[in-house]
Amino acid sequence: MDKKNILLVEAEILIRHPLAEYLRDCGYRVVEAIDAGEARLVLDKADIEIDVVLLDVSDPAGKGFALASWLRDNLPQVDVLRGGTLGGVVDQATGLCQQQPDLPRPYDHKLVEERIRRLLAERAQRLQPGAKSRRIA
């Protein structure tokens, strides 16, 4: 199995770095971004194909929802996991991301990795010849 690329968008270094290291230890390539603007720079690079974006929709700059919307419209093949600390704000992201339960901060590293693994397995199933494609909300 080839390594999958995860884009972790999280402003808080004390949350981002430990989670990124954990995911690397699980065998993923992890690219870190501090906010939606930096994430867009990563996503626009032609040499990096991102498989899953873990996005803090409650980012301090307020651009988390804009990035989720942009991903839905421009990179529908990229799976998005939403996270954050503001329950109501995270609930509003349901229309922009997969219908997964929220990932509240601080993140449970094992839970995050489990959700990523599940998303990647669902994608592999969708991409099999003859499989019905799933529409991303």
C-alpha positions, 0 to 999 in steps of 0.5 A, a space after each residue: 500500500 502506498 502512503 496516503 497524504 494528509 493535510 492537517 490544517 490546525 493553527 495551534 502548534 501544540 495540537 497540530 505537531 503531536 497529531 501530525 507525528 502520530 499520523 506519520 507513525 501510522 504510515 501517512 505522509 502529513 503536510 501541516 498548514 496553520 490556516 486555510 491560506 497556507 492550506 490553499 498553497 499546499 493544495 495548489 502545488 501540482 507535485 502534492 496529491 492530498 487524499 484527506 484534509 483534516 480541517 479545523 473549521 473554527 480557525 481563528 482567521 475564520 476561513 475554515 468554512 471557505 476552504 471546506 466549500 472550495 474543496 467541495 467545489 474544486 477538489 471533490 475527490 479529496 475527503 474532508 474531516 472537520 474538526 474544531 472546538 465550537 460545536 455549533 460552528 462544526 455542526 454547520 459544516 455538515 453540508 460541506 464535509 462528509 457526514 461524519 461525526 465531529 472531531 472535537 479538540 483536543 483530538 483523540 489521535 486514535 480516533 482521527 487515524 481510524 476516521 482517516 482509514 475509514 475514509 480511505 477505505 470508502 474511497 477505494 471502494 468507490 473507485 473500484 470498477 463498477 462501483 456506484 460513485 458517492 456524491 459528496 454533499 
